[in-house]
Amino acid sequence: MIRIPVTGSARVLKLSLIAFLLSPATLVWAQGSALEEVIVTAQKREESIQDVGIAITAFSGEQLDALGITDSTAIAEFTPGVHISGNNAGYTQQFTIRGATQNDFNDLAEAPNAVYVDEAYQAAGQAQLFSQFDMERVELLKGPQGTLFGRNATGGLVHYVTKKPGDEFEGYGDIQYGRFDTVRFEGAVGGPLAEGVKARISGFYRNHDPMLKNVFQPQDVAQGGYGPWIGNTGGLNGSTDGQADMWAEDSHAIRGQLLLEPSDTVEIQMKGQYAKRVTTSGPYQNVATISEVDAKGRVVNTLYSNATTNPNSCEQLIVGTTDCIPGGSPFDLDFNDTRPAPHTDFFGYHDPDGVEGLTISTDHALDDYDTYEIWSVTGKVTIDFDFATLVAVLNYSDQDKDTSLDVDSGPGPQFIVTGDSILDWYTQEIRLEGDTDNYRWIFGTYYMTIDGEFSQNLSDTIGGINTFAALFGGPPAWGQFWDLSFDAFLKTKSFSLFGQVDYDLTDKLMFSLGGRGIWEKKDYEFNSNFFINTRDATVEGLRSGDMPLGASPFPYHEEETDDFLWSGRVGLQYAHNDDLMLYANFNRGVKAGSCNSPLLTFLTPDEYCYDEEILLAYEVGFKSTIMDGRARVNGSFYYYDYSDYQVFQFIGTSGAVFNADAEYYGGEVEIFANPIDNLDLIFGIAYIDPTVKDVSVANSGEPDGSGRVFRDVEPSFTPEVQFNALGRYTWPLAVGGSVALQVDGNYASSAFHNINNFDTHYMPSYWRGNASLSWYSADERWEVTGFIDNFSDTRNVNIGFELAAVCGCDEQSAGWPRTYGVKLRYNYF
């Protein structure tokens, strides 16, 4: 926990108490004073973050409020070396830490950077999105953490710690109103109920109107050039499920906690939480693109389609020329070489205001179909003995998810992708920890089960082009509309033993040694079939009890894996003096293998499941205090050597994970300074030079692999350079209270949203800035803040999927537009 003296000046300056970046610490500054001590649990024991030889960034709950962070993944904006990947136009997000990334939208896949909430592992990639309210702190650990946090922590770990019941009755309410009629409320009350019994209940609500106006009109649908296979004698129509405006949200969550202290040596914590999020369909936008195809029929690059790159209005280009591939793409069913115009998709659509604009024309958009629901229960028991402390942490979580979106994100009634998944997991950790005068130790066991079911279909839009029925069904199917669907089932069981010892060789030099052994078993089953499409926003499949249409072109696959994995750590930490600490670490990290769930993507039997990822990480760093305690400078530098790095590739209309080797170099430095009273400045920078080796970016399908095109590439969602800065000045008022002005911003250099690194996969660099003006009452109870987020209205591309061969377009989404509003908070204590 972070210890802040309860004084008027401490509350006045709480917004300046923000440290982010590589810093091995969250920095807490009182007005005109030296830095306060910060306590974290990065090594599962309480210690000062400046004394931990790991690159850590931590945010207190007050600092999260000060920064205006209301989404759990937004901390990446304030942490160099950390970025965000995702899918479903940002409705699903995952952390990228030092280039360890994966934007696989298979709901059965686990992320390469582990997320924990109150020491409980979140097995689903989206499970952390509702933890961002009533927080005690957030800790972000960079580099492999597989010794003490043993689940898939190859790249790093994010740990959310919720606010616990306290010794005194207290509470707060925080309400916000802003652009797009955004309403957000957060509140909590808690305190003692009886001797040895404390409780806390907290809640969250957020709602905003659509940010994208859907201007779809029936006349936007191209009608010419189609034969009788369209299945609709009256011509093409948009989806029968409607064309709603997009990018709206309605979310709520509630959390209850009970803390029992039956004796001085026993503590029992119990927590239950429920959350639900309902959104419109994923707010992708359509950008015209074109494939470059070589003599073997391989797509070796993609370009934005316009009068310069595609003057002949081709559907596909012969690589290195502006000449059309004869026959074009089969997916639009017009069976010619060209599209209506150079700057449009296959169906003649061009988004007039581009990805940066706030209008869209899409034939399939629902206002309340996409739903994410999760509930969980967590228990923790702590028993202090004379020689050690016994800790047991148990968690059960259950998640349901439904999504539906228009594949081409335009008015062409081609394909719709819809998915639903059910995932539940149970984790249990039991550990014993203790210390003596010159060493500290921890040993424990960990057990986990995950049971997942995931179905997804790619469907012909009812009233649309009818691609599947035309290509696979022939004339008897021309009056029907088909789905290609899969049903995937994955069960995981994992058991591990772990331990770590920190030994003081001298009063300045400490040696650390730790390791973890993991026994893991997976059972996987995959079915893919054609079905009749009965509704665009419905998943037909075996899980739903539907009847498939004859034999499937995709084989049934079943596989069982049984592996032993291990991770380890060796470290040295040298305290030169009270103001300088140096450290050097070697870590062996591991991320378990898993299995793919392809949709219209042909894989060999050996490609359905992929191997574990192994990382050898070498790191040195320092933590220092300078300027007589008025500034801290912290840094770390690393070299990563990956074996079987897990590469996610989007292929056709789906994706799969493959293994490749990789090599990364990088470093991060941060500065936090209080050069004069009332002024706080923060700067941070991160650099990374990553290479993923010999990635197969194209394939003509020869069984011996001779048809593959291999290239060295950059990992996706990994900017080479990131920079963060913050400045804040506070004016004490003569009448009491204070006013504070804060300006902050972050820069990220260019990156790719697809591991193939084609031209259209490039995401340009961007800069985003925020500003706020706050008033605080003298008694610390009232706060009023006016804010502008993204005051430059930067609409940076943050996610994309290549569909050049399918619709002559890519799906792309951009970051939030400029928002502004006011926030009122009342604290009771």
BATITI-209873 format. One record per residue (C-alpha): x, y, z. Coordinates in pm, whole numbers, padded with zeros to 5 digits, always signed. Example, Ala and Ser with C-alpha at 12.3 -4.5 7.8 and 13.67 -1.06 7.14 Angstrom:
+01230-00450+00780;+01367-00106+00714;
This chain:
+00000+00000+00000;+00104+00363-00043;+00136+00559+00281;+00030+00923+00243;-00001+01148+00548;-00361+01267+00587;-00301+01641+00571;-00451+01920+00365;-00142+01953+00150;-00131+01580+00080;-00476+01588-00078;-00404+01917-00255;-00113+01764-00438;-00245+01417-00502;-00261+01473-00877;+00110+01541-00881;+00175+01208-00717;+00203+01027-01045;+00491+00814-01154;+00474+00612-01463;+00712+00475-01716;+00979+00226-01645;+01013+00363-01303;+01074+00101-01051;+00838+00297-00833;+00530+00504-00810;+00659+00836-00675;+00464+01008-00403;+00544+01377-00354;+00425+01597-00073;+00442+01974-00129;+00800+02097-00095;+00918+01770+00062;+01124+01466-00033;+00968+01155-00182;+00745+00945+00035;+00801+00573+00075;+00596+00343-00150;+00514-00016-00057;+00429-00281-00319;+00397-00660-00331;+00575-00734-00660;+00758-01025-00493;+00454-01131-00287;+00580-00952+00022;+00553-00588+00126;+00867-00387+00052;+00967-00047-00078;+00947-00039-00453;+01284+00137-00469;+01439-00166-00299;+01311-00418-00557;+01549-00511-00838;+01274-00534-01100;+01144-00275-01347;+00807-00183-01196;+00554+00092-01245;+00282+00135-00985;-00022+00361-00960;-00222+00425-00644;-00597+00455-00661;-00565+00830-00603;-00317+00857-00888;-00547+00667-01123;-00816+00919-01036;-00575+01207-01088;-00474+01084-01431;-00836+01027-01531;-00771+00657-01595;-01108+00485-01604;-01022+00195-01839;-00786-00065-01702;-00564-00075-02010;-00521+00306-02022;-00220+00281-01789;-00022+00185-02100;-00037+00550-02211;+00170+00645-01905;+00418+00357-01917;+00693+00353-02183;+00765+00005-02307;+00397-00082-02272;+00145-00057-02555;-00199-00200-02636;-00303-00463-02890;-00657-00580-02946;-00939-00679-03174;-01310-00619-03225;-01225-00252-03292;-01083-00211-02943;-01367-00370-02748;-01113-00640-02660;-00768-00519-02554;-00448-00676-02430;-00120-00540-02300;+00196-00540-02511;+00498-00525-02280;+00842-00484-02439;+00717-00635-02765;+00554-00940-02604;+00220-00923-02778;-00060-01114-02943;-00390-00989-03088;-00540-01335-03134;-00919-01302-03116;-00962-01670-03033;-01141-01650-02697;-00970-01973-02587;-00622-01815-02613;-00441-01676-02310;-00244-01351-02329;+00141-01343-02323;+00132-01090-02039;-00047-01215-01732;-00318-01011-01561;-00401-01069-01193;-00673-00916-00976;-00609-00951-00603;-00354-01228-00672;-00603-01422-00887;-00506-01498-01248;-00744-01376-01519;-00748-01652-01781;-00961-01460-02033;-00802-01177-02229;-01089-00940-02152;-01146-01030-01788;-00952-00732-01651;-01171-00463-01810;-01402-00431-01511;-01140-00414-01239;-01076-00044-01287;-01284+00101-01004;-01228+00146-00632;-00862+00050-00664;-00589+00046-00401;-00317+00036-00666;-00203-00118-00993;+00142-00272-01031;+00296-00330-01374;+00603-00555-01379;+00819-00569-01693;+01010-00876-01803;+00944-01244-01723;+00773-01297-01386;+00725-01672-01414;+00887-01765-01084;+00643-01607-00840;+00360-01538-01085;+00368-01854-01284;+00097-01820-01544;+00212-01705-01888;+00405-01405-01758;+00666-01413-02037;+00653-01044-02125;+00542-00912-01790;+00252-00886-01551;-00020-00640-01451;-00163-00676-01101;-00477-00488-00996;-00524-00460-00619;-00871-00352-00510;-00942-00128-00212;-00995-00338+00102;-01221-00268+00402;-01051-00038+00653;-01056+00027+01025;-01267+00343+00990;-01598+00396+00814;-01539+00588+00491;-01668+00619+00138;-01683+00831-00172;-01893+00912-00476;-01751+01021-00811;-01974+01131-01100;-01866+01249-01444;-02046+01394-01745;-01891+01462-02083;-01907+01459-02460;-02130+01200-02629;-02355+01222-02323;-02106+01016-02129;-02219+00946-01774;-01985+00766-01538;-02037+00695-01169;-01812+00522-00921;-01865+00488-00550;-01787+00283-00242;-01861+00258+00129;-01686+00044+00386;-01565+00003+00740;-01598-00211+01054;-01923-00399+01121;-01816-00557+01448;-01495-00647+01626;-01284-00841+01378;-01536-00795+01096;-01501-00535+00817;-01687-00494+00489;-01680-00284+00173;-01915-00254-00123;-01832-00064-00439;-01995-00009-00775;-01944+00136-01118;-02166+00253-01405;-02081+00400-01745;-02295+00487-02046;-02231+00690-02357;-02414+00751-02683;-02281+00631-03021;-01972+00812-03146;-02004+00689-03507;-02305+00795-03713;-02416+00517-03950;-02534+00690-04270;-02620+00366-04454;-02884+00397-04727;-03020+00113-04945;-02885+00289-05253;-02533+00245-05112;-02554-00126-05201;-02406-00200-05545;-02651-00402-05760;-02482-00474-06092;-02279-00769-06219;-02429-01049-06011;-02590-01370-06133;-02883-01574-06003;-02679-01712-05714;-02744-01405-05502;-03053-01583-05371;-03264-01270-05379;-03456-01193-05701;-03531-00841-05579;-03163-00743-05571;-02914-00703-05288;-03019-00573-04947;-02846-00478-04625;-02857-00708-04324;-03204-00773-04186;-03067-00716-03833;-03037-00343-03891;-02791-00060-03932;-02752+00106-03592;-02518+00390-03506;-02196+00256-03354;-01948+00288-03067;-02190+00311-02775;-02154+00142-02437;-02358+00055-02129;-02155-00102-01848;-02199-00169-01479;-02025-00366-01208;-02058-00433-00836;-01808-00573-00587;-01856-00684-00228;-01581-00768+00020;-01569-00910+00370;-01259-00911+00591;-01253-01132+00901;-00985-01119+01171;-01074-01393+01420;-00736-01353+01593;-00415-01154+01572;-00259-01424+01354;-00544-01512+01115;-00701-01301+00841;-00972-01414+00596;-01067-01209+00290;-01370-01287+00075;-01474-01107-00241;-01754-01142-00495;-01784-00940-00815;-02025-00917-01109;-01989-00706-01423;-02169-00666-01754;-02084-00465-02062;-02318-00413-02359;-02192-00235-02671;-02280-00179-03032;-02105-00387-03299;-01730-00327-03321;-01670+00021-03469;-01435-00068-03753;-01420+00150-04063;-01360+00054-04426;-01038+00147-04612;-00988+00044-04977;-00685-00187-05023;-00543-00417-05289;-00330-00732-05282;-00005-00776-05475;+00010-01136-05600;+00319-01310-05736;+00351-01573-06010;+00271-01855-05764;-00053-01691-05652;+00089-01576-05321;-00018-01246-05163;+00322-01091-05089;+00210-00734-05006;-00096-00513-04978;-00134-00148-05080;-00391+00122-05025;-00600+00130-05343;-00612+00467-05519;-00549+00627-05857;-00172+00604-05809;-00135+00246-05689;-00430+00107-05885;-00505+00322-06193;-00676+00031-06372;-00926-00030-06086;-00805-00388-06040;-00931-00622-05771;-00580-00768-05735;-00245-00663-05880;+00041-00855-06036;+00323-00776-05795;+00538-00479-05895;+00296-00363-06167;-00041-00191-06206;-00177-00483-06412;-00479-00683-06297;-00476-01046-06193;-00709-01224-06443;-01042-01309-06279;-00978-01097-05972;-01100-01223-05637;-01370-01492-05615;-01522-01347-05296;-01732-01075-05463;-01885-01318-05719;-01872-01077-06014;-01598-01290-06177;-01414-01001-06339;-01078-00832-06288;-01189-00490-06170;-01365-00293-05899;-01594+00009-05965;-01318+00269-05909;-00952+00279-05796;-01034+00426-05453;-01326+00195-05361;-01369-00156-05227;-01506-00437-05446;-01858-00299-05405;-01790+00064-05499;-01776+00203-05144;-01540+00478-05031;-01563+00623-04680;-01579+00998-04747;-01433+01111-04412;-01189+00821-04370;-01095+00636-04055;-01043+00968-03876;-01405+01074-03931;-01711+00995-03720;-01947+00872-03993;-01973+00524-04139;-02195+00333-04382;-02227-00031-04285;-02511-00269-04364;-02486-00469-04040;-02464-00296-03703;-02654-00385-03385;-02694-00154-03088;-02708-00408-02805;-02590-00750-02926;-02225-00744-02820;-02232-00851-02456;-01960-00937-02209;-02059-01074-01869;-01840-01207-01588;-01877-01302-01225;-01613-01423-00984;-01549-01515-00623;-01211-01490-00453;-01093-01596-00111;-00764-01541+00069;-00654-01685+00404;-00341-01563+00583;-00207-01737+00896;+00100-01607+01077;+00318-01864+01256;+00624-01791+01460;+00859-01900+01182;+00660-01818+00865;+00331-01704+00711;+00093-01938+00529;-00114-01783+00248;-00388-01951+00041;-00561-01773-00251;-00856-01931-00435;-01059-01794-00725;-01344-01909-00950;-01455-01703-01251;-01719-01750-01520;-01734-01545-01842;-01989-01527-02127;-01925-01328-02444;-02125-01259-02763;-02012-01050-03062;-02131-00972-03416;-01984-00740-03680;-01982-00661-04051;-01666-00807-04205;-01614-00537-04470;-01734-00254-04240;-01915-00105-04541;-02249-00121-04721;-02163-00427-04931;-02381-00719-04803;-02106-00980-04811;-02005-01149-04483;-02091-01116-04116;-01882-01271-03839;-02055-01368-03514;-01914-01545-03211;-02003-01666-02866;-01790-01818-02594;-01820-01953-02243;-01510-01971-02027;-01472-02065-01664;-01157-02112-01462;-01047-02205-01113;-00710-02119-00956;-00558-02211-00621;-00227-02103-00474;-00087-02211-00137;+00245-02067-00029;+00466-02046+00280;+00693-01745+00321;+00936-01625+00584;+01260-01442+00659;+01560-01429+00889;+01827-01165+00944;+02001-01223+00611;+01760-01406+00377;+01397-01419+00271;+01223-01720+00120;+00896-01831-00035;+00777-02175-00153;+00439-02283-00282;+00208-02479-00510;-00030-02359-00781;-00323-02537-00947;-00544-02417-01231;-00819-02548-01457;-00971-02370-01758;-01277-02501-01942;-01356-02311-02262;-01611-02339-02542;-01594-02106-02842;-01810-02093-03155;-01778-01850-03443;-01930-01826-03786;-01872-01642-04110;-02212-01606-04270;-02350-01496-04604;-02556-01184-04530;-02923-01267-04570;-03034-01080-04881;-02670-01035-04985;-02421-01178-05231;-02448-01539-05109;-02082-01632-05155;-02074-01967-04977;-02393-02103-05135;-02268-02000-05481;-01913-02134-05449;-01977-02449-05245;-02345-02532-05291;-02410-02482-05662;-02751-02409-05818;-02953-02612-05563;-02830-02374-05288;-02882-02044-05469;-03200-01974-05281;-03026-02023-04945;-02777-01829-04733;-02502-02026-04562;-02280-02004-04256;-01933-02148-04221;-01906-02218-03850;-01668-02382-03607;-01711-02520-03257;-01395-02545-03046;-01348-02695-02699;-01033-02660-02489;-00972-02791-02138;-00652-02703-01953;-00516-02844-01628;-00197-02705-01480;-00004-02778-01159;+00321-02617-01048;+00572-02598-00764;+00768-02275-00713;+01016-02111-00481;+01258-01821-00443;+01531-01729-00195;+01686-01382-00156;+02017-01399+00034;+02222-01103+00163;+02584-01177+00069;+02691-00852+00238;+02507-00554+00380;+02499-00408+00026;+02487-00710-00207;+02190-00948-00240;+02164-01268-00446;+01829-01409-00568;+01752-01757-00699;+01411-01889-00794;+01236-02142-01011;+00904-02298-01105;+00817-02639-01250;+00487-02671-01439;+00297-02983-01543;+00029-02895-01796;-00228-03097-01991;-00464-02976-02265;-00752-03152-02441;-00867-02986-02764;-01153-03058-03008;-01240-02868-03326;-01533-02903-03569;-01610-02684-03872;-01922-02716-04089;-02162-02533-04318;-02508-02445-04183;-02814-02256-04306;-02802-01893-04192;-03130-01830-04009;-03032-01488-03872;-02724-01278-03938;-02658-01218-03569;-02681-01581-03460;-02412-01848-03432;-02530-02167-03599;-02324-02466-03493;-02308-02798-03315;-02315-02628-02974;-02647-02470-03073;-02792-02804-03185;-02804-02710-03555;-02781-02960-03839;-02475-02925-04066;-02504-02923-04446;-02331-03244-04554;-01958-03307-04539;-01729-03031-04419;-01434-02905-04631;-01242-02866-04304;-01141-03185-04120;-01237-03264-03762;-00936-03225-03533;-00874-03363-03186;-00549-03332-02994;-00413-03388-02645;-00091-03236-02510;+00094-03320-02189;+00400-03104-02116;+00651-03017-01848;+00757-02652-01851;+00990-02455-01628;+01096-02100-01557;+01373-01959-01341;+01544-01647-01212;+01895-01547-01100;+01956-01193-00978;+02206-00964-00811;+02118-00638-00639;+02376-00387-00513;+02288-00091-00288;+02577+00149-00349;+02431+00396-00101;+02093+00527+00007;+02051+00709-00326;+02167+00448-00578;+02078+00085-00633;+02204-00134-00921;+02064-00468-01029;+02123-00742-01286;+01882-01027-01361;+01864-01334-01580;+01518-01484-01629;+01394-01785-01820;+01028-01724-01900;+00780-01961-02056;+00433-01927-02205;+00240-02249-02252;+00138-02361-02597;-00225-02374-02703;-00444-02447-03007;-00586-02252-03303;-00950-02219-03403;-00937-02125-03774;-01233-01989-03970;-01196-02034-04348;-00823-02084-04293;-00667-02412-04402;-00414-02557-04155;-00219-02880-04163;-00279-03121-03872;+00052-03011-03719;-00054-02644-03723;-00370-02669-03513;-00172-02664-03188;+00151-02472-03130;+00446-02506-02893;+00536-02320-02576;+00723-01991-02605;+01058-01966-02422;+01230-01638-02339;+01585-01592-02209;+01590-01237-02070;+01903-01049-01962;+01850-00716-01784;+02048-00453-01593;+01904-00148-01425;+01945+00129-01171;+01726+00328-00933;+01856+00662-00810;+01761+00974-00618;+01934+01306-00702;+01904+01683-00641;+01890+01636-00262;+01579+01422-00293;+01399+01646-00545;+01434+01406-00839;+01458+01041-00926;+01614+00890-01235;+01552+00522-01303;+01637+00300-01595;+01672-00053-01724;+01823-00210-02035;+01752-00559-02165;+01828-00823-02425;+01563-01086-02508;+01631-01415-02687;+01308-01594-02783;+01270-01954-02892;+00936-02045-03052;+00794-01694-03008;+00418-01724-03058;+00334-01528-03376;-00031-01445-03450;-00103-01409-03822;-00432-01294-03970;-00487-01510-04280;-00789-01473-04510;-01081-01413-04276;-00929-01564-03964;-00602-01608-03783;-00366-01862-03635;-00061-01869-03409;+00270-02013-03529;+00615-02040-03369;+00925-01844-03474;+01245-01728-03307;+01299-01363-03212;+01559-01124-03070;+01493-00792-02893;+01710-00512-02754;+01572-00221-02558;+01573+00012-02263;+01367+00261-02066;+01452+00568-01859;+01228+00792-01649;+01274+01116-01459;+01047+01256-01189;+01138+01602-01061;+01007+01860-00815;+01253+02140-00904;+01061+02409-00711;+00773+02398-00468;+00434+02323-00625;+00581+02223-00963;+00610+01859-01065;+00759+01733-01392;+00774+01379-01528;+00953+01254-01838;+01002+00902-01969;+01130+00735-02282;+01148+00378-02411;+01334+00230-02708;+01314-00120-02854;+01480-00287-03154;+01288-00614-03210;+01324-00877-03484;+01105-01183-03533;+01300-01417-03759;+01196-01616-04065;+00822-01561-04046;+00625-01722-04330;+00434-01423-04469;+00297-01602-04780;+00243-01960-04891;+00140-02126-05217;+00056-02449-05037;+00325-02697-05150;+00333-02991-04904;+00712-02970-04869;+00696-02604-04764;+00884-02483-05072;+00606-02238-05152;+00656-02028-04839;+00798-01673-04838;+01008-01609-04525;+01099-01265-04393;+01242-01108-04079;+00972-00877-03940;+00886-00653-03648;+00633-00775-03390;+00294-00609-03412;+00187-00325-03179;+00548-00247-03083;+00654+00117-03140;+01029+00165-03164;+01015+00479-02948;+00768+00591-02681;+00778+00914-02484;+00565+01040-02196;+00561+01375-02019;+00358+01546-01749;+00366+01890-01592;+00157+02010-01298;+00146+02331-01098;-00064+02382-00784;-00173+02720-00645;-00276+02726-00276;-00570+02964-00232;-00575+03231+00038;-00935+03142+00118;-00845+02776+00162;-00819+02486-00074;-00617+02486-00393;-00630+02487-00773;-00411+02264-00990;-00340+02274-01364;-00211+01956-01526;-00098+01888-01885;+00026+01548-01998;+00091+01370-02325;+00235+01059-02484;+00404+00983-02814;+00439+00649-02993;+00637+00597-03311;+00500+00393-03600;+00417+00024-03561;+00239-00256-03747;-00096-00413-03666;-00007-00736-03851;+00307-00946-03810;+00346-00972-04191;+00447-00601-04202;+00279-00529-04538;+00235-00167-04647;-00127-00141-04526;-00033-00291-04189;+00165+00022-04102;+00023+00242-03824;+00170+00597-03832;+00325+00760-03528;+00102+00976-03312;+00096+01217-03022;-00195+01264-02781;-00231+01524-02508;-00464+01583-02217;-00530+01874-01980;-00726+01926-01660;-00800+02201-01410;-00901+02093-01060;-01022+02257-00740;-00986+02092-00399;-01158+02205-00082;-00952+02273+00230;-01115+01985+00418;-01024+01739+00137;-01386+01633+00092;-01483+01804-00234;-01310+01790-00572;-01423+01946-00899;-01231+01882-01223;-01276+02003-01577;-01088+01802-01836;-01007+01772-02204;-00875+01434-02316;-00697+01417-02650;-00718+01795-02695;-00539+01766-03032;-00819+01532-03154;-00561+01280-03274;-00734+00986-03444;-00448+00737-03456;-00507+00397-03613;-00482+00145-03330;-00614-00184-03474;-00651-00326-03824;-00724-00649-04009;-00625-00712-04368;-00910-00822-04601;-00776-00699-04934;-00842-01031-05110;-01189-01067-04956;-01357-00727-04994;-01086-00507-05144;-01064-00337-04807;-00917-00348-04459;-01095-00309-04127;-00935-00031-03924;-01026+00145-03603;-00896+00468-03453;-00853+00590-03098;-01107+00794-02908;-01177+01140-03049;-01146+01455-02837;-01361+01432-02526;-01428+01685-02254;-01637+01710-01944;-01659+01779-01574;-01619+01554-01272;-01747+01598-00917;-01621+01388-00627;-01711+01378-00258;-01501+01192-00002;-01642+01088+00333;-01408+00987+00614;
